[in-house]
């Protein structure tokens, strides 16, 4: 396979063939809700049938570290605003103070929010969710099997408010 290069707008990347395995570590942990879901949808597109997606998110452990004011944990964001939104919705994003356009920062996802969001993808099976499995980040392992589940939930289920 030829080399694949990244782009700041990950959702705009194109690949000739789908991948059997996609590792997405410390990527979805830095994007606003509209970017997060667009990138996630593309990960599914880029994965072959019977392929696997392994992704990391920042959840309860990372939020706890922020709440406990542990040093060297996301020092360049508005912690109170991030934690308030996380407590309220299960998904929170705050841009880094140095992010000029506001499109890069810190994202928190609760396990409940992530599972609810995954329900709108009937072809994605959750094989594993492990908190704090990659440093401070949670690891989710997904398997793609088109139409495995019946689409019983409304199309907007799991969308960020």
C-alpha positions as CSV (number, residue, x, y, z in Angstrom):
1,X,0.0,0.0,0.0
2,X,1.4,3.5,-0.8
3,X,2.2,5.8,2.0
4,X,-0.8,7.7,3.5
5,X,-0.3,11.2,4.8
6,X,-2.4,13.0,7.3
7,X,-4.1,16.4,6.9
8,X,-5.5,18.8,9.5
9,X,-9.0,18.1,8.3
10,X,-8.9,14.4,8.8
11,X,-12.4,13.9,7.6
12,X,-11.3,15.1,4.1
13,X,-8.7,12.3,3.7
14,X,-9.3,9.8,0.9
15,X,-7.9,6.3,0.6
16,X,-8.1,3.9,-2.4
17,X,-8.9,0.8,-0.4
18,X,-10.3,0.3,3.1
19,X,-8.1,-0.8,6.0
20,X,-8.4,-4.1,8.0
21,X,-7.1,-2.3,11.1
22,X,-7.2,1.3,12.1
23,X,-5.4,2.5,15.2
24,X,-6.5,6.0,16.3
25,X,-4.6,6.9,19.5
26,X,-4.7,10.4,20.9
27,X,-6.6,11.8,17.9
28,X,-10.2,12.0,19.0
29,X,-9.0,13.3,22.3
30,X,-8.4,16.8,20.8
31,X,-11.4,17.8,18.6
32,X,-14.6,19.7,18.9
33,X,-17.9,17.7,18.7
34,X,-18.6,18.4,15.0
35,X,-15.1,17.4,14.1
36,X,-15.1,14.3,16.5
37,X,-18.2,12.8,14.9
38,X,-17.1,13.6,11.3
39,X,-13.8,11.9,11.9
40,X,-15.4,8.9,13.6
41,X,-17.8,8.5,10.7
42,X,-14.8,8.6,8.3
43,X,-13.0,5.9,10.4
44,X,-16.0,3.7,9.8
45,X,-15.9,4.4,6.1
46,X,-12.1,3.7,5.9
47,X,-12.5,0.3,7.6
48,X,-13.1,-2.8,5.6
49,X,-15.9,-5.2,6.3
50,X,-14.9,-7.4,9.2
51,X,-12.2,-4.8,10.0
52,X,-11.2,-3.5,13.4
53,X,-11.0,0.1,14.8
54,X,-9.0,0.7,18.0
55,X,-9.5,4.2,19.3
56,X,-8.6,6.1,22.5
57,X,-10.7,8.6,24.4
58,X,-10.4,10.5,27.6
59,X,-13.0,9.7,30.1
60,X,-13.6,9.5,33.8
61,X,-10.0,9.0,34.8
62,X,-8.8,12.0,32.9
63,X,-11.7,14.1,34.2
64,X,-10.8,13.0,37.7
65,X,-7.2,14.1,37.2
66,X,-8.4,17.5,36.1
67,X,-10.8,17.8,39.0
68,X,-8.1,16.8,41.5
69,X,-5.8,19.4,39.8
70,X,-3.0,16.9,39.1
71,X,0.0,18.7,37.7
72,X,0.8,18.4,34.0
73,X,-2.7,17.5,32.9
74,X,-4.1,19.7,30.2
75,X,-2.7,22.9,31.7
76,X,-3.7,25.0,28.6
77,X,-7.5,24.8,28.8
78,X,-10.4,26.1,30.9
79,X,-10.7,23.2,33.4
80,X,-13.9,24.4,35.2
81,X,-15.7,24.9,31.9
82,X,-14.5,21.5,30.6
83,X,-15.6,19.7,33.8
84,X,-19.0,21.4,33.9
85,X,-19.8,20.4,30.3
86,X,-18.6,16.9,30.9
87,X,-20.8,16.6,34.0
88,X,-23.8,18.0,32.2
89,X,-23.6,16.1,28.8
90,X,-20.9,13.4,29.1
91,X,-19.0,15.1,26.2
92,X,-16.8,18.1,26.7
93,X,-14.5,20.1,24.5
94,X,-12.4,23.1,25.4
95,X,-9.9,24.7,22.9
96,X,-6.3,25.1,23.9
97,X,-5.7,28.8,24.8
98,X,-3.1,28.9,22.0
99,X,-5.5,27.5,19.4
100,X,-6.1,30.4,17.0
101,X,-9.2,29.0,15.3
102,X,-10.5,27.0,18.3
103,X,-10.4,23.7,16.5
104,X,-7.8,22.0,18.6
105,X,-8.0,21.3,22.3
106,X,-9.1,18.7,24.9
107,X,-12.0,16.4,24.6
108,X,-13.6,14.3,27.3
109,X,-16.1,11.5,26.6
110,X,-18.0,9.5,29.3
111,X,-18.4,5.8,28.6
112,X,-22.2,6.3,28.5
113,X,-21.9,9.1,25.9
114,X,-19.6,7.0,23.8
115,X,-21.8,3.9,23.9
116,X,-24.9,6.0,23.1
117,X,-23.1,7.6,20.1
118,X,-22.1,4.1,18.9
119,X,-25.7,3.0,18.8
120,X,-26.4,5.1,15.7
121,X,-24.0,2.8,13.8
122,X,-25.8,-0.5,13.3
123,X,-22.8,-2.0,11.5
124,X,-20.4,-1.4,14.4
125,X,-20.0,-4.0,17.2
126,X,-18.3,-3.0,20.5
127,X,-15.8,-5.7,21.2
128,X,-14.1,-4.0,24.2
129,X,-14.1,-0.9,26.2
130,X,-11.3,-0.6,28.8
131,X,-10.9,2.4,31.0
132,X,-7.3,3.8,31.5
133,X,-5.8,1.1,29.2
134,X,-3.4,3.4,27.3
135,X,-1.9,5.7,29.9
136,X,-4.7,8.0,31.1
137,X,-6.8,7.2,28.0
138,X,-9.6,4.6,27.6
139,X,-9.4,2.1,24.7
140,X,-12.4,1.1,22.6
141,X,-12.2,-1.8,20.2
142,X,-14.8,-1.9,17.4
143,X,-15.6,-4.5,14.8
144,X,-17.3,-3.6,11.5
145,X,-20.1,-5.9,10.3
146,X,-22.5,-4.1,8.0
147,X,-26.1,-4.1,9.3
148,X,-25.2,-6.4,12.2
149,X,-27.8,-4.7,14.4
150,X,-31.2,-3.5,13.2
151,X,-31.4,0.3,13.2
152,X,-33.9,0.6,16.0
153,X,-32.8,4.0,17.4
154,X,-33.6,7.4,15.9
155,X,-31.1,8.8,13.5
156,X,-30.1,11.5,15.9
157,X,-29.3,9.2,18.9
158,X,-26.0,9.8,20.4
159,X,-25.4,13.2,18.8
160,X,-23.8,15.9,20.8
161,X,-26.4,18.5,22.0
